[in-house]
Structures are given as structure tokens and as C-alpha cells.
Amino acid sequence: MATILRDWSYRYQWLYDAIARLAAISVGGEARFRQLALQGLTIDSDTQVLDLCCGSGQATHFLVKYSQNVTGLDASPLSLQRARQNVPAASYVEAFAENMPFVDNLFDVVHTSAALHEMQPEQLQQILKEVYRVLKPGGVFVLVDFHAPTNPIFWPGVSLFLLLFETETAWQLLKTDLPRLLIETGFDVEQPTLYAGGSLQVIQAKK
């Protein structure tokens, strides 16, 4: 159960940004956090990239440095308004991740950062199916999100963060085997890379 700080963080951009920067210290800063899932990928100017649940464009800002064909998708009109102001080089679509208005086999890369923990289990499974559908054969789905800490020292900090800013779905994700769900959807999944005492996982899954 989250506190009023969660509502404030979505209402006030400066507060959201401050929280994001603070949380990213554990992996070496926000710039590094936003690029964790992109490591080892080949993205050039023609690569078709979808930034799924793009929010106000924090990760989109880095994606447009690699490709001239970046699309951000989010269900929040306010977030998209901010994203268009923050990263005008991308194009944007207002839609839900579990029902994307794209044709099959469109994107080379689908990226999402710290968004899947917002989803109910049924939503999450449908989103993975949609990602698989819109990816080209050989395309890659890359994500970074919460993971149950493997180092017990990190549990108090993670627990406090989730209590203040997240809902029950974030706690559910800590118990979810994302690689298994991705494999069941049809993806080939590399071993997740863990950061911050195991509290963050980065997964690259290929169609």
C-alpha cells in the first residue's frame, strides 16, 4: 500500500525526477540506470524502437540518441504531454500496453523501464503477448524492473520504497518469475542480470 507520496510523485514532475535520481544512486546514477537494459544491443538510426510505458520520456531521452525511429507509448495523457516537451525527437502514442494499436512484426526493439511492476498479473501476461506480437522475428524485448533482493542488506531500503511509492502489484512482481513468463509467451530468454544487491533485474528476451 502506497502513501500520498505516490500521488504527489505523479502529479509533480520535479518530485518524480528527484525520487528517480535518488533511487538510481544504487546503480551509479540515473543515466546508468536508464541505459542498463540497452547494454549489448545493436541499435542504429534505422532501428524501430518502442519505449513501452514511456512515462515522461526519461528513457526515451537516451533511446533517441541511438535511433531516429523511436515511438513512446503510454496510457497517461499527462505523461505523454511531458514526454513530447522533454523529448520531441520521438513520436508518441496514447494507448494501453495490453492493447497496442500497432501491426504485427513492427519493432526491432521493445524497451520498458520500471513499468511492469505497476501491472496486475493478468495485465502482465497480456502485455507480454502484445510485445511478442509487435516485435519482428529476431527482435528483442528489454526490460528493467524490481526483483527480490538477493543481498539481505537491501531488503529494508526496497521495502521502504515500495511502502511509500508503490502498490500491491510491485510486491507481487517480487514473487513473479518473469523469465518463466517470457519463455511461456514464446521468447528465448537470457539469464537476467541483477543489480543493487539483486533488487533490480535486467532481462533481454528474443522473439
N, C-alpha and C positions, 0 to 999 in steps of 0.2 A: 504494500500500500504506500503510495507516494504522498508527499506533503504538498502544500500550496506552492512550494518552490518549483515543482514540476510545471504548474500552470504558468508561473511567472517566467520560467526559462523559455517557454514557447511564445509568450506574449512579448517579451523584451529581448531583442536580438543581442544587445550588449551583455545581458546576463547569460544567455545561452553560450555566447562565444567565450565568456570568462570561465564558465564551467567546463567547456570543451578543452580549453587550454590547460586548465588545472588537471583534469583527468588524464590528459595526454602526457603529462610530465613523466609518468611511469614508463613510457616507451621512448623517451627522448625528445618530447615536444610535439606540438600539433602537426607541423609539417611532416614529420616522420610518420606519425600515426595515419595521416591521410593517404600516405603512399605505401603503407605496409602491404596491402593486397596487390599492389601493382608490381612488386618485385619479381623479376624474371620474365615478365610479359614482354612480348614484342608488339608495340603499338606505334604505328606511323601515322602520317597525315591522312591516309585514306581509310584507316580502321574505323569501322562503325561501332561506336561505343554507346551503351546505355548506362546512365547513372541512375540506378533504381532507388526510389525513395530519396531523392537528391536533397531534400530539405532546402535550405537557403544557399546551397551551392558550395559548401566547404570543400568537398572532394572534387566537385565539378571544376573548381578553380585549377586543380592540378591536372585533370584529365585533358582539358583544352590545350595544355602545353604540349601534349603528345599528338592529338588528333584534331582535325578540323571538322570532324563529323561526330560530335558529342550531343546526345539527347538526354536531358534530365526529365525524369518522371516523378511526380509527387501528387498526392491527393489533396494537399493543402493549398488553396489559392494564395494565402498569405506567404507561405514559404516560397512559392513559385514567383510571387512578386519580388520578394527579396533576392531570389536567385537570378532573376533577369537583371536586376540592378547590379548585383555583385559580379556576375559572370555573363555578360552579354554575348560572348562568343559562342555559347551553346544555344541549342534550341530546346524548347520545353513543352511538355505535355501534361495536362492535368488529368489524372486517372488513378484508379486503384491498382496496386501491384498485382492483385489476384485476377484482374480482368483488363489486361493491357490492350490498347487499340492498335496493335501492330500486326502485320502479316507474319506468317511463319518464316523462320530462317532468315531473319533480317540483320541481326547484330553479330559482330565478331567477338565482342566482349560485353558482358553484363557485369557491372560493379555495384556493390551495395556496402555501405559502411554504417555499422551501429544502428541498423533499422529492423532486422528480423526479430529482435527481442521484443518489439512492440506488437507482434502478431500472435493471435490465438493459434493453437495447434492446427485447426482446420484451415485457417488462412495461410499458415506457413506452408502446408503441403500443397495448397493450390498455387501459391506463389512460385514454388519450386517447379511445378508443372508448367506454369506460364513462362518462366525463364528458359526452361528446356525448349519450349515451343518456339520462342522468338530468336533463339540462338541458331546460327548457321552450324551445320555439321562441322565438327572440329573447333567450334567456338568455345570460349572459356567463361565460366561464371566464377567471379572472385568476390570474396566477402570477408569482412572482419566484424566480429561481434563478441559478446561476452562468452566466457567459459568458466566452469567451476575451477577456482584456483587450485593448482597442484602444490603450491607452496602455502602452508597454513598461515604464514605471516600476512598474506594478502587478504585473507578472509574478512577481518574486521573492516578494512577500508572498502572492499567491494560491497559488503553487507550494508554499511552506512550509506554508500552511494545509491544502492538500489532502494533502500528505505526512503531516502529523501527525494529521489528524482524518477523512480521507475514504478511500474505496476507489477501485478502478479505474473504477467507474461514474461518478464525478464527473469524471474525466479524459475519459471517453467523451462526457459531456454537452458539454464544451467544444468538441468536434468535431461536435456534432449541430446540425442546422438545425431548431430547434423550430418556427419559423413554418411551414416547409415541411411538417413532420409534421402540424401542426394543420390546414393547408389541405387536405392529403390526407385527413384524417379528416372534413372537411366544414365546418370553421369558416371564417368570414370573419375575417381577422386584420389588426389594425392594426400599423403599424410598431413594433417593440419600442423601448422607451425604455431607454437604458443609463445606468448609474450607476457610480461608483467606478472611473473610468478604463476603463469598459467591462466590468468584471469581474462586474457584476450586470445581468441583463436583466429587464424587466417587460413582460409581454405580456398584452393583453386580446383575447380571441377570442370572437366572437359566433356562436351557433348560428342 
